[in-house]
Amino acid sequence: MTDERRKELERRLEAEKADLEVEKRRGKRPLEDLTGGDEAGAPVVGGTTWTPQQDDEAARSEHADDARKSLEDSEEQVRRVEEALRRMREESKG
């Protein structure tokens, strides 16, 4: 294992672990529930009306599993990088 490659993987592992910690902290995302519109709450978009409630309902059904999937992806990425580092260390020993 080259020292440069090992250091690169170690940096990547730290970044992936940091990403995982962010994924574990559940809460509203910065743009959730952010809708524009007129004072009545029904913005005109492309000649049609779309209420904030409709937007929220669509987002809930469309993105219902996004947080879970993102967390699972982050956990898998940490495992992959840890495994790559483990293999590189074993190869360098003998």
C-alpha positions, 0 to 999 in steps of 0.5 A: 500500500502506498502511503499516499493511497492510505492517507487518501483512504483515511481522509475519505473515511473521516469525511464519510464518517462526518457525512454519516453523523449528519445523516443521523441527525434528523430534523427539517432540511433547510428547504422543507416546507418552503413554498411561495405564493400569494397572500391566499396561499395558492401560488399561480405556477404556469397558469395553474394553482398549486397550494402549499398543502399539495406541495407538502403532500406530494413531497411526503409521498415522493420522498418518504424513504429518502432519509432512510435510504440516504442513511443506509447509503452513508453507512454502506460507504463507511463500510466500503472505505473501512474494508478497503483500508483493512485490505490495504493494511493486510497487503502491506504486512505480507 
